[in-house]
Amino acid sequence: MNWIFVGASTIASQHMIAAVRAQPAGAVTWVVSGNADRAQGWATDHGIAQATDDLSQALADPEAACVYISSTNEKHHAQAMAAIAAGKHVLCEKPLGLSLAEADEMVAAARDVGVVFATNHHLRCSGSHRAMRALIDDGAVGRVLSLRIHHAVHLPENLQGWRINDASAGGGVIPDITVHDADVARFLLGEDPVDVVAQLASSGMGQGVEDSCMSVWAMPSGAMVMSHESFTHPFAGSGLEIHGTEGSIFARDVMTQMPVGTITLRTASGTREVPYSDHSLYVQGVADFYAAVAGRGAPAASGSDGIKSLAVAMAVRAAAQSGQKVTVAYGEVA
């Protein structure tokens, strides 16, 4: 299965090329970048046969069945729509677009054409998160009362750029990390937030966008979610806690692209460490995508998942900007 990579990005080079090549007959045959020289240099560095700054040229290749989009956020919608119109299956980085209308249009178009459209929410593909969901589903903590997500990290210098300086490109910690945490909460709890309150801060890492955010979300079951995201915390680590009527789960350093961290379950019977698979999050995500393309299942995170997680992130930003509780408005397709 041949892939077109749209965006010569860090995530593509560090994780996604290897994830595609780990699949049976998986190959990246095109890279598309807005800069022709960057596209060619990136292709040479990564052993990719064809490079271009013209997306339509790559999409015209009948041997390429799938498109992975990891360009800057404001480009996702137009690039995805072009790929869908060309009959390609699409795996798109989060957030799907800069608005729910954009995300709705992408998902609806893929449905109408009959191609697979998925969101690359990688954390739900990790062994740690799947182990925690299994504990919840098996009743290990009883009825869930609360979930606390701590995803305050330090954004590496090589990833800063537009993420901390360019609101028009979709920069800011909310579209970068809060959208992931929304997907984590939805994946673990199996329900969608109803309303949110929030505050944000800009502590000087960049200009024009927020670099820290705290929010509280109300769930339909009555559970509460407290979420903290930041680009500016170099020593905080990451993790989450799930508290229920019969037990608590404590997970440290699991909000990461690597299969690392620890999970501890505490109940009336005592405390025990929970084992989990250390497989690659991205290999798993691409494998699930392959299965969906072959008609053997669903992608790890669907287009609808991408819409809903974007809706939560947008509600968080609106609540922080207004100082008011905001009801999450999910898209028409979601």
Disulfide bonds with the S-S distance in Angstrom:
none
